[in-house]
């Protein structure tokens, strides 16, 4: 399974194997786009990189965070939707099932608090996978949390 935290600047991803008694981290990282590049180039880069990940790891499921729009920051949801759209497209093109999860559900599942901070999420992921350091950037921890939440359902 692969969890993806969509973002235009940084898209986090985490590949997790649930075949053993405990979830096992296979790979995690971030797809970064140049802030000075134009929008079509940035979303094209995200699409191409996600396609590569799906081809390499052949997950049975792509778990992705749903869009959440706060009335004070509607632009955030609009920007995130560009990245999310090409991730969904790549997943559909690869014939991989998709599961959408709300951020509050992911946070509550992992920390017990639906409004956990980025640092709390990083620490929780560090504990689950027994990592020496917290995952950086926080988008990577979020992607791993998405995968864990989807895998536990």
Secondary structure, 3 states (H helix, E strand, C coil): CEEEECCCCEEEEEEEECCCCCCEEEEEEEEECCCCCCHHHHHHHHHHHHHHHHHHHCCCEEEEECCCCCCCCHHHHHHHHHHHHHHHHHHHHCCCEEEEECHHHHHHHHHCCCCCCHHHHHHHHHHHHCCCCCCCCHHHHHHHHHHHHHHHC
